[in-house]
Amino acid sequence: KDLRRESVREIVNLTWDRSADEVLKVYKQLI
């Protein structure tokens, strides 16, 4: 379980780093 949680966190961090700019753009458009 611990290993799975750590791997999930790493994946989430990687995807966030990649899509951070895109998420901010969409967020600004919504506002």
N, C-alpha and C positions, 0 to 999 in steps of 0.2 A: 504493500500500500504506500509506504513512504517513497519508494523509488518511483512509483507511478505519479504520485503527487509532485515530486520534484521535476520529473520529465514534463508533466503538464505545465507547470509554472514556466519552465524554460521555453516551451513552445509558445505559450501565451506572450512571454516577454519578446520573443523573436518576432511574432506576428505583430505585436503592438509597435515595436521599433520600426517595422516596415510600413505599417499602415497608419502610423501616428499622424503624418502630414495629411493623408487622405481623410482620416477621421475628423481632423480639425477643420478641413475645408468644408466637409459635409455639415459639420456642426454649425459652422458660421452661416452656411446657406439656410439651414433650418431657422436660425434666429433672424 
